[in-house]
Amino acid sequence: MRISSGLELNFKLIVISLALILVSINCYAIREECEIDKGYSLPEDTRVELFECYHHGFVEGLVVVEQGEVFGKNNKYGFANKQGDIIVPLEFDNASSFSEGFAKVEKQNKFSFINTKGEPLVPIEYDSARSFSDGFAVVEKAGNYGFLNTRGEIIIPLIYDTAWDFRQGLALVGL
């Protein structure tokens, strides 16, 4: 872009520089929020899962950890405390941070929820699931959606074509 004085500005360079600054700030926030306490460490080949760390950090004293290659396909996930102790074994194909006392976990393309001790709320049987919100989690089997409560009971049957999280006591569903 040429300004009337004859100066030429390079907006791409400005945007790239700004992006690098933002990335740098975000990486620092990840390190601070998800650090294991000083003097402790995670087991070898195990690290804090960065996506969950960035969005949630330690929740209910636990953080999602993974074992395997960075961005690897066959990584295993579990949960560790601030001292680096693995509290929930690295046995899941994927895991999300805790919400309302439960974490969504995945094994062999099926989903369930566990408590902070690693005990399952329900069997791993759902085709998809969303984290708890307002005391309910959206679950899906064979294209039908419904809601599970924190006692593991299907409180709203799996009869809907789609469903969204509860917010302030209301949820949107589609037939």
MIDOTI-446137 format. One line per 5 residues: number of its first residue (from 0); their letters; for each residue z, x, y negated of N, C-alpha, C. Coordinates in nm, 2 decimals. Each point is the difference from the previous one (the first is absolute). Layout:
REM residues N
NUM) A) Z:X:Y:Z:X:Y:Z:X:Y  ...
***
This chain:
REM residues 175
0) MRISS) 0.00:0.08:0.12:0.00:-0.08:-0.12:0.00:0.09:-0.12  -0.09:-0.03:-0.10:-0.01:0.08:-0.12:0.06:-0.08:-0.12  0.09:0.07:-0.07:0.05:-0.06:-0.12:-0.08:0.04:-0.12  0.00:-0.07:-0.11:-0.09:0.03:-0.11:0.02:0.14:-0.05  0.12:0.06:0.01:0.02:0.13:-0.05:-0.07:0.11:0.09
5) GLELN) -0.05:-0.04:0.11:-0.07:0.09:0.09:0.09:0.05:0.12  0.12:-0.05:0.00:0.09:0.04:0.11:-0.04:-0.08:0.13  0.01:0.06:0.11:-0.03:-0.07:0.13:0.13:-0.01:0.08  0.04:-0.12:0.04:0.12:-0.01:0.07:-0.03:-0.02:0.15  0.09:0.05:0.08:-0.02:-0.01:0.15:0.11:-0.09:0.05
10) FKLIV) -0.03:-0.13:0.01:0.10:-0.09:0.05:0.04:0.02:0.14  -0.09:0.05:0.09:0.03:0.02:0.14:0.11:0.10:0.01  -0.01:0.11:-0.07:0.10:0.10:0.00:0.14:-0.06:-0.04  0.00:-0.08:-0.10:0.13:-0.06:-0.04:0.05:-0.09:0.11  -0.08:-0.08:0.06:0.05:-0.09:0.10:0.05:0.08:0.13
15) ISLAL) -0.08:0.10:0.04:0.04:0.08:0.11:0.14:0.07:-0.03  0.01:0.05:-0.12:0.13:0.06:-0.04:0.12:-0.10:0.01  -0.03:-0.11:-0.05:0.11:-0.11:0.00:0.03:-0.04:0.15  -0.10:-0.01:0.08:0.02:-0.03:0.14:0.09:0.11:0.07  -0.03:0.13:-0.03:0.08:0.10:0.06:0.14:0.00:-0.05
20) ILVSI) 0.02:-0.04:-0.12:0.14:-0.01:-0.05:0.07:-0.11:0.07  -0.07:-0.12:0.02:0.07:-0.11:0.06:0.03:0.03:0.15  -0.09:0.07:0.07:0.02:0.04:0.14:0.12:0.09:0.00  0.01:0.09:-0.09:0.11:0.10:0.00:0.13:-0.07:-0.02  0.01:-0.10:-0.09:0.12:-0.07:-0.02:0.04:-0.09:0.12
25) NCYAI) -0.10:-0.06:0.06:0.03:-0.08:0.12:0.05:0.08:0.12  -0.06:0.12:0.02:0.05:0.09:0.11:0.14:0.04:-0.03  0.04:0.02:-0.12:0.14:0.04:-0.03:0.09:-0.12:0.04  -0.04:-0.12:-0.04:0.08:-0.12:0.03:0.01:-0.02:0.15  -0.10:0.03:0.07:0.01:-0.01:0.15:0.10:0.10:0.05
30) REECE) 0.00:0.12:-0.04:0.09:0.11:0.05:0.15:-0.04:-0.04  0.02:-0.05:-0.12:0.14:-0.03:-0.04:0.05:-0.12:0.07  -0.08:-0.10:0.02:0.05:-0.12:0.06:0.02:0.01:0.15  -0.07:0.09:0.07:0.00:0.00:0.14:0.06:0.13:0.06  0.07:0.08:-0.07:0.05:0.12:0.05:0.11:-0.02:0.09
35) IDKGY) 0.00:0.08:0.11:0.11:0.01:0.09:0.11:0.08:-0.07  0.13:-0.03:0.02:0.11:0.06:-0.07:-0.01:0.16:0.02  0.04:0.07:-0.10:0.01:0.15:0.01:0.08:0.04:0.12  -0.06:0.10:0.07:0.07:0.06:0.12:-0.04:-0.07:0.13  -0.08:-0.11:-0.01:-0.05:-0.07:0.11:-0.15:0.00:0.01
40) SLPED) -0.05:-0.03:0.11:-0.15:-0.01:0.01:-0.04:-0.09:0.12  -0.12:-0.04:-0.01:-0.06:-0.08:0.11:-0.03:0.09:0.12  -0.01:-0.06:0.12:-0.05:0.08:0.11:-0.14:0.06:-0.02  -0.03:0.10:0.07:-0.13:0.07:-0.01:-0.11:-0.10:0.02  -0.11:0.02:-0.08:-0.12:-0.08:0.01:0.02:-0.15:-0.04
45) TRVEL) 0.11:-0.03:-0.08:0.04:-0.13:-0.04:0.01:0.01:-0.15  -0.06:-0.10:-0.07:0.01:-0.01:-0.15:0.01:-0.14:-0.05  0.05:-0.01:-0.12:0.01:-0.13:-0.07:-0.14:-0.06:-0.01  -0.02:-0.12:0.03:-0.13:-0.07:-0.01:-0.02:-0.03:-0.15  -0.10:0.06:-0.07:-0.01:0.00:-0.14:-0.03:-0.14:-0.06
50) FECYH) -0.09:-0.08:0.06:-0.03:-0.13:-0.06:0.12:-0.08:-0.01  0.08:-0.02:0.11:0.12:-0.08:0.00:0.11:0.06:-0.10  0.00:0.14:0.00:0.10:0.06:-0.09:-0.04:-0.03:-0.14  -0.12:0.01:-0.04:-0.04:-0.02:-0.13:0.03:-0.14:-0.05  -0.02:-0.10:0.09:0.02:-0.14:-0.04:0.14:-0.04:0.01
55) HGFVE) 0.08:0.06:0.10:0.13:-0.06:0.03:0.11:0.11:0.00  -0.03:0.12:0.04:0.11:0.10:0.01:0.09:-0.04:0.12  0.13:0.05:-0.02:0.10:-0.04:0.10:0.04:-0.14:-0.02  -0.01:-0.08:0.10:0.05:-0.14:-0.01:0.10:-0.02:0.11  0.12:-0.06:-0.04:0.11:-0.02:0.09:0.03:0.14:0.07
60) GLVVV) -0.01:0.11:-0.07:0.04:0.13:0.05:-0.10:0.07:0.09  -0.12:-0.07:0.02:-0.10:0.06:0.09:-0.14:0.01:-0.07  -0.07:0.10:0.05:-0.14:0.01:-0.05:-0.09:0.02:0.12  -0.13:-0.05:-0.02:-0.10:0.01:0.11:-0.03:0.15:0.01  0.00:0.05:0.13:-0.05:0.13:0.02:-0.11:0.00:0.11
65) EQGEV) -0.08:0.10:0.00:-0.11:0.00:0.10:-0.01:0.14:0.06  -0.05:0.00:0.12:-0.02:0.13:0.07:-0.15:0.00:0.05  -0.06:0.12:-0.02:-0.14:0.02:0.04:-0.07:0.06:-0.12  -0.13:0.00:0.01:-0.08:0.07:-0.11:0.00:-0.09:-0.12  -0.01:0.06:-0.12:-0.02:-0.07:-0.12:-0.12:-0.08:0.01
70) FGKNN) 0.01:-0.13:-0.03:-0.11:-0.10:0.02:-0.05:-0.01:0.14  0.08:0.04:0.10:-0.05:-0.01:0.14:0.00:-0.14:0.05  -0.09:-0.02:0.10:-0.02:-0.13:0.06:0.12:-0.04:0.09  0.05:0.10:0.07:0.10:-0.03:0.11:0.14:0.04:-0.04  0.03:-0.01:-0.13:0.14:0.03:-0.05:0.10:-0.10:0.05
75) KYGFA) 0.12:0.04:0.01:0.11:-0.10:0.03:0.10:-0.01:-0.11  0.05:-0.12:-0.02:0.09:-0.03:-0.11:0.13:-0.04:0.04  0.10:0.03:-0.08:0.14:-0.04:0.02:0.07:0.00:-0.13  0.13:0.01:0.00:0.08:0.00:-0.12:0.11:0.11:0.00  0.02:0.06:-0.11:0.10:0.11:-0.01:0.10:-0.04:-0.12
80) NKQGD) 0.12:0.06:0.01:0.10:-0.02:-0.11:-0.02:0.12:-0.10  0.09:0.01:-0.10:-0.01:0.11:-0.10:0.04:0.13:0.05  0.07:0.01:0.12:0.03:0.12:0.06:-0.11:0.05:0.10  -0.11:-0.07:0.01:-0.11:0.04:0.08:0.02:-0.04:0.15  0.10:-0.08:0.03:0.02:-0.05:0.14:-0.10:-0.11:0.02
85) IIVPL) -0.06:0.01:0.12:-0.09:-0.11:0.04:0.09:-0.12:0.05  0.00:-0.11:-0.07:0.09:-0.11:0.03:-0.08:-0.10:0.09  -0.13:-0.02:-0.03:-0.08:-0.08:0.08:-0.11:0.09:0.06  -0.01:0.01:0.13:-0.10:0.10:0.06:-0.14:-0.01:-0.05  -0.07:0.11:0.01:-0.14:0.00:-0.04:-0.09:-0.05:0.11
90) EFDNA) 0.00:-0.13:0.02:-0.07:-0.06:0.11:-0.10:-0.11:-0.04  -0.01:-0.02:-0.13:-0.09:-0.11:-0.05:-0.14:0.06:-0.05  -0.10:-0.08:0.01:-0.13:0.04:-0.05:-0.01:-0.01:-0.15  0.09:-0.08:-0.06:0.01:-0.02:-0.14:0.13:-0.06:-0.04  0.05:0.02:-0.12:0.12:-0.06:-0.04:0.00:-0.02:-0.15
95) SSFSE) 0.07:-0.10:-0.05:0.02:-0.03:-0.14:0.15:0.01:-0.03  0.02:0.02:-0.13:0.14:0.01:-0.05:0.08:-0.13:0.03  0.13:0.01:0.00:0.08:-0.11:0.03:0.00:-0.10:-0.12  0.01:-0.13:0.03:0.00:-0.11:-0.10:0.09:-0.10:0.06  0.11:-0.03:-0.07:0.09:-0.11:0.04:0.06:0.03:0.14
100) GFAKV) 0.02:0.13:0.03:0.07:0.04:0.12:-0.09:0.03:0.12  -0.13:-0.02:-0.02:-0.10:0.02:0.11:-0.12:0.08:-0.04  -0.05:0.08:0.09:-0.13:0.07:-0.03:-0.11:-0.05:0.09  -0.12:-0.01:-0.05:-0.11:-0.04:0.08:-0.05:0.12:0.08  -0.02:-0.01:0.13:-0.05:0.11:0.08:-0.12:-0.04:0.08
105) EKQNK) -0.08:0.10:0.04:-0.12:-0.03:0.08:0.00:0.09:0.12  -0.04:-0.06:0.12:-0.03:0.07:0.12:-0.12:-0.06:0.07  -0.10:0.08:0.03:-0.12:-0.04:0.07:-0.06:-0.13:-0.07  -0.01:0.00:-0.13:-0.06:-0.10:-0.08:0.07:-0.13:0.00  0.13:0.00:0.04:0.09:-0.12:-0.01:0.11:0.03:-0.09
110) FSFIN) 0.06:-0.10:-0.06:0.10:0.02:-0.10:0.13:-0.07:0.03  0.11:0.05:-0.05:0.13:-0.06:0.01:0.09:0.05:-0.12  0.13:-0.02:0.02:0.10:0.05:-0.10:0.11:0.06:0.07  0.06:0.10:-0.06:0.12:0.06:0.05:0.11:0.01:-0.11  0.13:0.00:0.04:0.11:0.02:-0.09:0.02:0.15:-0.02
115) TKGEP) 0.10:0.04:-0.08:0.02:0.14:-0.04:0.05:0.08:0.12  0.04:-0.06:0.11:0.04:0.07:0.12:-0.12:0.02:0.10  -0.12:-0.06:-0.04:-0.11:0.01:0.08:-0.01:-0.12:0.10  0.09:-0.09:0.00:0.00:-0.12:0.09:-0.11:-0.10:-0.04  -0.08:-0.05:0.09:-0.10:-0.09:-0.03:0.05:-0.14:-0.04
120) LVPIE) -0.06:-0.06:-0.10:0.04:-0.14:-0.04:-0.07:-0.09:0.10  -0.12:0.02:0.03:-0.08:-0.07:0.10:-0.09:0.09:0.07  -0.06:-0.04:0.12:-0.09:0.09:0.07:-0.12:0.04:-0.09  -0.06:0.11:0.04:-0.12:0.05:-0.08:-0.12:-0.08:0.06  -0.03:-0.11:-0.07:-0.10:-0.10:0.05:-0.10:-0.05:-0.10
125) YDSAR) 0.03:0.03:-0.13:-0.09:-0.07:-0.10:-0.12:0.09:-0.03  -0.11:-0.07:-0.03:-0.12:0.07:-0.04:0.00:0.06:-0.14  0.08:-0.06:-0.09:0.03:0.06:-0.13:0.13:-0.06:-0.05  0.05:0.07:-0.10:0.13:-0.05:-0.05:0.01:0.06:-0.14  0.09:-0.06:-0.08:0.03:0.05:-0.14:0.15:0.02:-0.01
130) SFSDG) 0.04:0.09:-0.08:0.14:0.02:-0.02:0.08:-0.12:-0.05  0.13:0.00:0.02:0.08:-0.12:-0.04:0.00:-0.01:-0.15  0.00:-0.13:-0.04:0.01:-0.03:-0.14:0.07:-0.14:-0.01  0.10:-0.01:-0.08:0.08:-0.13:-0.01:0.05:-0.05:0.14  0.03:0.09:0.09:0.06:-0.04:0.13:-0.11:-0.03:0.11
135) FAVVE) -0.12:0.01:-0.04:-0.11:-0.03:0.10:-0.11:0.11:0.01  -0.06:0.01:0.11:-0.11:0.09:0.02:-0.12:-0.08:0.05  -0.12:0.03:-0.06:-0.12:-0.06:0.06:-0.04:0.07:0.13  -0.02:-0.08:0.10:-0.05:0.06:0.13:-0.13:-0.08:0.04  -0.08:0.07:0.08:-0.13:-0.05:0.04:-0.02:0.03:0.15
140) KAGNY) -0.05:-0.10:0.07:-0.05:0.01:0.14:-0.13:-0.07:0.01  -0.10:0.06:0.05:-0.13:-0.07:0.03:-0.05:-0.07:-0.12  0.01:0.05:-0.12:-0.05:-0.06:-0.12:0.08:-0.11:-0.06  0.12:-0.03:0.06:0.09:-0.10:-0.05:0.12:0.06:-0.06  0.04:-0.04:-0.12:0.11:0.06:-0.08:0.11:-0.10:-0.01
145) GFLNT) 0.12:0.06:-0.01:0.12:-0.07:-0.01:0.11:0.09:-0.06  0.13:-0.04:0.01:0.11:0.07:-0.06:0.11:0.02:0.10  0.06:0.12:-0.01:0.11:0.04:0.09:0.12:0.02:-0.10  0.12:-0.04:0.05:0.12:0.03:-0.09:0.07:0.12:0.05  0.11:0.04:-0.07:0.06:0.13:0.03:0.09:-0.01:0.13
150) RGEII) 0.00:-0.12:0.06:0.07:-0.02:0.14:-0.10:0.01:0.11  -0.13:0.02:-0.04:-0.11:0.01:0.10:-0.05:-0.13:0.05  0.03:-0.10:-0.08:-0.05:-0.14:0.04:-0.13:-0.03:-0.08  -0.09:-0.06:0.07:-0.12:-0.05:-0.07:0.04:-0.13:-0.07  0.02:0.01:-0.13:0.05:-0.11:-0.08:-0.11:-0.09:-0.05
155) IPLIY) -0.12:0.06:-0.02:-0.12:-0.08:-0.04:-0.11:0.04:0.10  -0.04:-0.10:0.08:-0.09:0.03:0.11:-0.13:0.07:-0.04  -0.06:0.07:0.10:-0.12:0.08:-0.02:-0.12:-0.10:0.01  -0.02:-0.07:-0.10:-0.11:-0.10:0.00:-0.09:0.01:-0.12  0.02:0.10:-0.09:-0.08:0.01:-0.12:-0.11:0.11:0.02
160) DTAWD) -0.11:-0.02:-0.08:-0.11:0.09:0.00:0.03:0.13:-0.07  0.09:-0.01:-0.10:0.05:0.11:-0.08:0.13:-0.03:-0.06  0.08:0.10:-0.04:0.13:-0.02:-0.06:0.03:0.12:-0.08  0.07:-0.02:-0.11:0.05:0.10:-0.09:0.15:0.00:0.00  0.06:0.11:-0.05:0.14:0.02:0.00:0.07:-0.11:-0.08
165) FRQGL) 0.13:-0.03:0.03:0.08:-0.08:-0.08:0.04:0.07:-0.12  0.00:-0.07:-0.11:0.05:0.05:-0.13:0.08:-0.11:-0.07  0.12:0.02:-0.03:0.09:-0.10:-0.07:-0.01:-0.13:0.08  0.01:0.01:0.13:0.01:-0.12:0.09:-0.13:-0.07:0.03  -0.11:0.05:-0.04:-0.13:-0.06:0.02:-0.10:0.10:0.06
170) ALVGL) -0.09:-0.06:0.09:-0.10:0.09:0.06:-0.13:-0.08:0.00  -0.11:0.06:-0.02:-0.13:-0.06:0.00:-0.06:0.02:0.15  -0.05:-0.11:0.05:-0.06:0.00:0.13:-0.14:-0.07:-0.01  -0.09:0.03:0.10:-0.13:-0.06:0.00:-0.02:-0.06:0.14  -0.06:-0.12:0.00:-0.04:-0.07:0.12:-0.15:0.01:0.02
***
